[in-house]
Amino acid sequence: METLALILAGGRGSRLDILSEKRVKPAVPFAGKYRIIDFSLSNCSNSGLFHIAILTQYLPLSLNEHLGVGKPWDMDRRDTKLSLLQPYKEWYAGTADSVKQNIEYVKRSGAKYVIILSGDHVYKMDYQKMIQQHKEKAAKLTIGVQEVPMADTHRFGILRTDGDGKIIEFQEKPQNTDSNLASMGIYVFNTDVLIKALQDIEEENLDFGQHIIPHLIGGAVYSYIFDGYWKDVGTYDAYLEANLELTSTVDQVPLDMYDRNWRIFTRSEELPAVKIGSKATIKQALISNGSIIAGSVTRSVLSPGVIVHPGAHVENSVILNDSEILPGARVINAILDKEVIVGFDVKLGYGEDYSANKERPELLSSGINVIGKGVKIPDNTIIERNCRIFSNADLKTVTSPIKSGTTIK
């Protein structure tokens, strides 16, 4: 085996808040029938990388069930291997620490190279092109990079390169910088270099961005420029925006999900075909298998098994599996987790008050409502904007209207 792929999939994804309340971020549904981790796994499969270890930690059950033996990604053959690596001594304390705790696995793999990936980004990428550049430049470490808006540089590792793409400076999440070349969190290491760095650096919360990369700068560390679509969907706004972008017309959609030469694989439920009622109207939407649409759906993404009843209207929203929108209900600018029931004549996303969420204003301020798994919204309820309603909430005891900025647990 030449290359071992390690996918880091243990992060809670705290900015996704309600959506990661019962599952790890890479297991969050995306684009209707997929999970976020499907993109990294499919990239591996399409790139011919079939020896993969997934490092899990936080609430791994949903992710483990989704992965199974890796059959959808062609990982169940004799010459392939999909391993789930969970902490067995103590909790992972950083991205690099998670690899360090599994250093024996890396050694035993016998791989010449290790590619380290994040399980919570949405993109399509041929990793072999990056590995090939790594070889050609005789690099010890190659980092996938992309230009980002200057306003977002504080969220990334930011670097500078010379004329040959060699990295000469790296700052982890700087508050002030005039460079916008950002690390994508995709690394190709020579295996011996990775092992030595993990063993040499003594840090409690060992992290690639804070410790490993700065330790290696000055040596043969190069950038690999990726100019395709790549998005971290780690906030409510980014998650909703990325989903809704996929409903654009074919010539405008930023991520082609219909490319037969680069398929996105997933573990699918066996459900019947989508059913469209005689009075249904659908404009600019993704509708997944098993859904029944008898009402109106506009610029929205519906996961498998969603039912939109006659007279119901869904707009600018993401509705996850097996949720049901009853007659007369209006769901606008919302993210609904699985098995939510929106009662008769409910108004979800109502009024002109855009007050930010009082408990977590940094999470919700643009008017989105987020409803947790299994919540039942009583008939005629009005929910204004920027509301967080967690999965255990009992709305029968709550007075309508639910004002903008409210959190109900």
C-alpha positions as CSV (number, residue, x, y, z in Angstrom):
1,M,0.0,0.0,0.0
2,E,1.4,3.4,-1.0
3,T,-1.0,5.8,0.6
4,L,-3.1,5.5,3.8
5,A,-6.0,7.9,4.1
6,L,-7.0,9.2,7.6
7,I,-10.3,11.0,7.9
8,L,-10.7,13.1,11.0
9,A,-14.4,12.7,12.0
10,G,-14.5,13.1,15.8
11,G,-15.4,16.8,16.1
12,R,-18.6,17.8,17.7
13,G,-19.3,20.7,15.3
14,S,-20.6,22.9,18.1
15,R,-21.6,25.7,15.7
16,L,-24.1,23.4,14.2
17,D,-25.7,23.3,17.6
18,I,-29.0,21.5,17.3
19,L,-27.9,19.5,14.2
20,S,-25.0,18.0,16.1
21,E,-27.0,17.5,19.3
22,K,-27.3,13.8,18.7
23,R,-24.7,13.1,16.0
24,V,-21.2,14.1,15.1
25,K,-20.8,16.8,12.4
26,P,-19.7,14.5,9.6
27,A,-22.9,12.5,10.0
28,V,-25.1,15.5,9.5
29,P,-27.4,15.0,6.5
30,F,-26.6,17.2,3.5
31,A,-28.0,17.7,-0.1
32,G,-31.0,15.5,0.6
33,K,-29.9,11.9,0.6
34,Y,-26.2,12.3,1.7
35,R,-24.1,12.8,4.8
36,I,-21.3,15.4,5.0
37,I,-18.7,12.7,5.3
38,D,-19.8,11.1,2.0
39,F,-17.8,13.7,0.1
40,S,-14.4,12.8,1.6
41,L,-15.2,9.1,1.3
42,S,-16.3,9.4,-2.3
43,N,-13.2,11.5,-3.1
44,C,-11.1,8.6,-1.7
45,S,-13.0,6.0,-3.7
46,N,-12.9,8.0,-6.9
47,S,-9.2,8.7,-6.3
48,G,-8.3,5.0,-6.0
49,L,-7.6,5.3,-2.2
50,F,-9.1,2.2,-0.6
51,H,-7.2,1.9,2.7
52,I,-9.0,4.3,5.0
53,A,-9.2,4.8,8.7
54,I,-11.8,7.1,10.2
55,L,-11.0,8.6,13.5
56,T,-14.2,9.0,15.5
57,Q,-15.0,10.3,19.0
58,Y,-18.1,12.4,19.7
59,L,-21.5,10.5,19.4
60,P,-20.2,8.0,16.9
61,L,-23.3,5.8,16.7
62,S,-25.0,7.5,13.8
63,L,-21.8,7.7,11.9
64,N,-20.9,4.1,12.5
65,E,-24.3,2.9,11.4
66,H,-24.0,5.0,8.2
67,L,-20.5,3.7,7.3
68,G,-21.2,0.0,8.0
69,V,-18.5,-2.1,6.2
70,G,-18.1,0.7,3.6
71,K,-19.9,-1.0,0.8
72,P,-21.4,2.1,-0.9
73,W,-17.8,3.4,-1.3
74,D,-16.5,0.1,-2.6
75,M,-14.6,-0.5,0.6
76,D,-15.8,-4.1,1.3
77,R,-13.5,-5.8,-1.2
78,R,-10.6,-8.2,-0.4
79,D,-8.0,-5.6,-1.3
80,T,-9.6,-2.7,0.6
81,K,-9.8,-1.8,4.2
82,L,-12.1,0.6,6.2
83,S,-11.2,1.0,9.9
84,L,-12.9,2.9,12.6
85,L,-10.5,4.2,15.2
86,Q,-11.9,5.4,18.5
87,P,-10.0,6.7,21.5
88,Y,-9.1,3.8,23.8
89,K,-6.9,5.5,26.4
90,E,-8.2,9.0,26.7
91,W,-10.2,11.5,24.8
92,Y,-8.6,13.0,21.7
93,A,-7.2,16.4,22.7
94,G,-6.4,17.8,19.2
95,T,-6.4,17.0,15.5
96,A,-2.8,15.7,15.6
97,D,-3.3,14.1,19.0
98,S,-6.0,11.9,17.4
99,V,-3.4,10.6,14.9
100,K,-0.7,10.3,17.6
101,Q,-2.9,8.0,19.7
102,N,-3.2,5.8,16.6
103,I,0.4,6.0,15.7
104,E,0.9,2.2,15.8
105,Y,-1.9,1.8,13.3
106,V,0.0,4.2,11.0
107,K,3.2,2.3,11.4
108,R,1.7,-1.1,10.8
109,S,0.0,0.1,7.6
110,G,3.4,0.2,5.9
111,A,2.2,3.1,3.8
112,K,4.8,5.4,2.3
113,Y,2.5,8.4,2.4
114,V,-0.4,9.5,4.7
115,I,-3.1,11.8,3.5
116,I,-5.1,13.4,6.3
117,L,-8.6,14.7,5.6
118,S,-11.4,16.4,7.4
119,G,-14.7,14.5,7.4
120,D,-16.8,17.7,7.5
121,H,-16.1,19.6,4.3
122,V,-18.1,19.5,1.0
123,Y,-16.1,19.3,-2.2
124,K,-15.0,17.0,-5.0
125,M,-11.2,16.5,-5.4
126,D,-8.9,14.0,-7.0
127,Y,-6.4,13.4,-4.3
128,Q,-4.0,11.6,-6.6
129,K,-3.1,14.9,-8.3
130,M,-2.0,16.3,-4.9
131,I,-0.1,13.1,-4.1
132,Q,1.6,13.3,-7.5
133,Q,2.7,16.9,-6.9
134,H,4.0,15.9,-3.5
135,K,6.2,13.3,-5.1
136,E,7.4,15.5,-7.9
137,K,8.6,18.2,-5.5
138,A,10.1,15.7,-3.1
139,A,8.1,17.3,-0.4
140,K,7.9,16.1,3.2
141,L,4.5,17.8,3.7
142,T,2.0,19.2,1.1
143,I,-1.0,21.2,2.2
144,G,-4.1,21.7,0.1
145,V,-4.8,25.4,-0.1
146,Q,-7.5,27.8,-1.5
147,E,-8.0,31.5,-1.5
148,V,-10.8,32.6,0.8
149,P,-12.5,36.0,1.4
150,M,-10.3,38.3,3.5
151,A,-13.2,38.6,6.0
152,D,-12.9,34.8,6.7
153,T,-9.2,34.5,7.1
154,H,-9.5,34.4,10.9
155,R,-11.2,31.0,10.6
156,F,-8.3,29.3,8.8
157,G,-4.7,28.6,8.9
158,I,-3.2,31.3,6.6
159,L,0.1,30.9,4.7
160,R,2.5,32.5,2.3
161,T,4.5,30.8,-0.4
162,D,7.5,31.5,-2.6
163,G,7.4,31.4,-6.4
164,D,7.7,27.6,-6.4
165,G,4.8,27.0,-4.0
166,K,7.0,26.3,-1.0
167,I,5.4,27.5,2.2
168,I,7.6,30.1,3.9
169,E,5.1,31.3,6.6
170,F,2.1,29.9,8.4
171,Q,-0.3,31.4,10.9
172,E,-3.1,29.5,12.6
173,K,-6.3,31.6,12.5
174,P,-4.7,35.1,12.6
175,Q,-6.7,38.1,13.6
176,N,-4.8,40.3,11.2
177,T,-3.2,39.3,7.9
178,D,-2.8,40.5,4.3
179,S,-2.8,37.0,2.9
180,N,-5.9,35.0,2.0
181,L,-4.3,31.7,1.1
182,A,-5.9,29.3,3.5
183,S,-5.2,25.7,4.5
184,M,-8.1,23.4,3.6
185,G,-7.1,20.9,6.3
186,I,-5.9,18.4,3.7
187,Y,-2.3,17.2,4.3
188,V,-0.1,14.7,2.4
189,F,2.8,13.6,4.7
190,N,5.7,11.3,4.1
191,T,4.9,8.7,6.7
192,D,8.3,8.8,8.4
193,V,8.1,12.7,8.7
194,L,4.6,12.5,10.2
195,I,5.6,9.8,12.8
196,K,8.8,11.7,13.8
197,A,6.9,15.0,14.2
198,L,4.2,13.3,16.3
199,Q,6.8,11.8,18.5
200,D,9.1,14.8,18.8
201,I,6.5,17.5,19.7
202,E,5.3,17.4,23.3
203,E,2.0,19.3,23.6
204,E,-1.1,18.5,25.6
205,N,-3.5,19.5,22.8
206,L,-1.4,18.5,19.8
207,D,-2.8,20.2,16.7
208,F,-1.7,20.2,13.1
209,G,-2.3,23.9,12.6
210,Q,-0.8,25.1,15.9
211,H,2.0,22.7,16.3
212,I,2.9,20.2,13.5
213,I,2.9,22.6,10.5
214,P,4.9,25.4,12.2
215,H,7.4,22.8,13.4
216,L,8.0,21.7,9.8
217,I,8.0,25.1,8.0
218,G,11.5,25.8,6.7
219,G,11.8,22.4,5.3
220,A,10.3,20.8,2.1
221,V,6.7,22.0,2.9
222,Y,4.7,22.9,-0.2
223,S,1.2,24.1,-1.1
224,Y,-1.2,22.4,-3.5
225,I,-3.6,24.9,-5.0
226,F,-7.2,23.7,-5.4
227,D,-9.5,26.0,-7.3
228,G,-12.7,23.9,-7.2
229,Y,-15.7,24.2,-5.0
230,W,-14.9,23.6,-1.3
231,K,-17.0,24.7,1.7
232,D,-16.9,24.2,5.4
233,V,-20.6,23.9,6.3
234,G,-20.0,24.3,10.0
235,T,-22.5,27.1,10.7
236,Y,-26.3,27.3,10.2
237,D,-25.9,30.1,7.6
238,A,-23.2,28.1,5.7
239,Y,-25.2,24.9,5.9
240,L,-28.4,26.4,4.6
241,E,-26.6,28.4,1.9
242,A,-24.6,25.4,0.7
243,N,-27.7,23.2,0.5
244,L,-29.8,25.8,-1.3
245,E,-27.0,26.6,-3.8
246,L,-27.5,23.0,-5.1
247,T,-31.0,24.0,-6.3
248,S,-29.6,26.5,-8.8
249,T,-30.0,26.0,-12.5
250,V,-27.6,23.5,-14.1
251,D,-25.3,26.2,-15.5
252,Q,-25.1,28.0,-12.2
253,V,-24.8,25.2,-9.6
254,P,-21.4,25.4,-7.9
255,L,-21.1,21.6,-7.2
256,D,-22.1,19.2,-9.9
257,M,-23.7,16.2,-8.1
258,Y,-24.7,14.6,-11.4
259,D,-21.2,14.0,-12.8
260,R,-21.2,10.3,-13.7
261,N,-17.4,10.3,-13.8
262,W,-17.2,11.5,-10.2
263,R,-20.1,10.1,-8.2
264,I,-20.9,10.9,-4.7
265,F,-21.7,7.6,-3.0
266,T,-23.9,7.1,0.1
267,R,-25.8,4.5,2.1
268,S,-29.3,4.9,0.9
269,E,-32.6,3.9,2.4
270,E,-34.8,1.6,0.2
271,L,-37.7,3.9,-0.3
272,P,-40.2,4.3,-3.2
273,A,-40.0,7.0,-5.9
274,V,-41.0,10.6,-5.2
275,K,-44.7,11.1,-5.5
276,I,-46.0,14.5,-6.8
277,G,-49.7,15.4,-6.2
278,S,-52.0,16.9,-8.9
279,K,-52.0,20.3,-7.2
280,A,-48.4,20.4,-6.2
281,T,-46.0,23.1,-7.3
282,I,-42.2,22.6,-7.2
283,K,-39.7,25.3,-8.2
284,Q,-35.9,25.0,-7.9
285,A,-35.7,22.1,-5.4
286,L,-34.0,18.8,-4.5
287,I,-36.5,16.2,-3.6
288,S,-35.3,12.8,-2.2
289,N,-36.6,9.3,-2.5
290,G,-39.7,8.4,-0.6
291,S,-41.0,12.0,-0.4
292,I,-44.6,12.9,-1.1
293,I,-45.3,16.4,-2.4
294,A,-48.9,17.6,-2.5
295,G,-48.3,21.3,-1.6
296,S,-45.8,23.9,-2.6
297,V,-42.0,23.6,-2.5
298,T,-39.7,26.5,-3.6
299,R,-35.9,26.7,-3.4
300,S,-35.6,24.0,-0.8
301,V,-33.9,20.6,-0.1
302,L,-36.0,17.7,1.1
303,S,-34.4,14.5,2.5
304,P,-35.9,11.1,2.1
305,G,-39.5,10.4,3.4
306,V,-40.6,14.1,3.7
307,I,-44.3,14.7,3.3
308,V,-45.7,18.1,2.3
309,H,-49.5,18.1,2.5
310,P,-51.9,20.0,0.3
311,G,-52.0,23.7,1.0
312,A,-48.6,23.5,2.8
313,H,-45.7,25.7,1.6
314,V,-42.0,25.2,2.1
315,E,-39.5,27.9,0.9
316,N,-35.7,28.5,1.4
317,S,-35.6,25.6,3.8
318,V,-33.8,22.3,4.5
319,I,-36.1,19.5,5.7
320,L,-34.5,16.3,7.0
321,N,-35.8,12.8,6.9
322,D,-39.4,11.8,7.6
323,S,-40.6,15.2,8.6
324,E,-44.1,16.2,7.8
325,I,-45.6,19.5,6.9
326,L,-49.4,19.5,7.5
327,P,-52.0,21.4,5.5
328,G,-51.9,25.2,5.6
329,A,-48.5,25.3,7.3
330,R,-45.8,27.7,6.0
331,V,-42.1,26.9,6.5
332,I,-39.8,29.7,5.4
333,N,-36.0,30.0,6.0
334,A,-35.8,27.0,8.3
335,I,-33.8,24.0,9.0
336,L,-35.8,21.0,10.3
337,D,-34.1,18.0,11.7
338,K,-35.5,14.5,11.3
339,E,-39.1,13.5,12.2
340,V,-40.4,17.0,12.8
341,I,-44.1,17.5,12.5
342,V,-45.3,21.0,11.6
343,G,-49.0,21.2,12.5
344,F,-52.0,22.7,10.6
345,D,-51.7,26.4,9.7
346,V,-48.3,26.8,11.5
347,K,-46.3,29.9,10.5
348,L,-42.6,29.1,10.8
349,G,-40.5,32.1,9.8
350,Y,-42.9,34.9,10.4
351,G,-42.8,38.7,10.7
352,E,-40.3,41.5,10.3
353,D,-38.5,41.1,13.6
354,Y,-35.0,39.8,12.9
355,S,-33.7,40.0,16.5
356,A,-30.7,37.7,16.9
357,N,-31.0,34.6,19.1
358,K,-30.7,35.9,22.7
359,E,-28.8,32.9,24.0
360,R,-26.5,32.3,21.0
361,P,-26.5,35.5,18.8
362,E,-23.3,34.4,17.0
363,L,-25.2,31.3,15.7
364,L,-28.5,32.8,14.5
365,S,-29.0,36.4,13.4
366,S,-30.0,36.2,9.7
367,G,-33.6,35.0,10.2
368,I,-33.2,31.2,10.2
369,N,-35.2,29.0,12.5
370,V,-33.8,25.6,13.5
371,I,-36.0,22.8,14.9
372,G,-34.6,19.7,16.6
373,K,-35.3,16.1,15.9
374,G,-38.8,14.8,16.6
375,V,-40.3,18.2,17.7
376,K,-44.1,18.5,17.2
377,I,-45.2,22.1,16.4
378,P,-48.9,22.4,17.5
379,D,-51.5,23.6,15.1
380,N,-51.7,27.4,14.5
381,T,-48.4,28.1,16.2
382,I,-46.5,31.2,15.0
383,I,-42.7,31.1,15.3
384,E,-41.0,34.3,14.3
385,R,-37.2,34.3,13.4
386,N,-33.8,33.2,14.8
387,C,-35.3,30.6,17.1
388,R,-33.6,27.5,18.4
389,I,-36.0,24.7,19.4
390,F,-34.2,21.6,20.7
391,S,-35.3,18.0,20.3
392,N,-36.7,17.6,23.8
393,A,-38.9,20.7,23.6
394,D,-42.6,20.4,24.4
395,L,-44.3,23.2,22.5
396,K,-47.7,22.4,23.9
397,T,-46.9,24.4,27.0
398,V,-45.4,27.4,25.0
399,T,-47.5,30.5,24.2
400,S,-47.8,31.5,20.6
401,P,-46.3,33.5,19.0
402,I,-42.8,32.4,19.8
403,K,-40.9,35.6,19.6
404,S,-37.8,36.1,17.5
405,G,-34.5,35.2,19.2
406,T,-36.2,32.6,21.5
407,T,-34.5,29.3,22.6
408,I,-36.6,26.4,23.8
409,K,-35.0,23.3,25.4
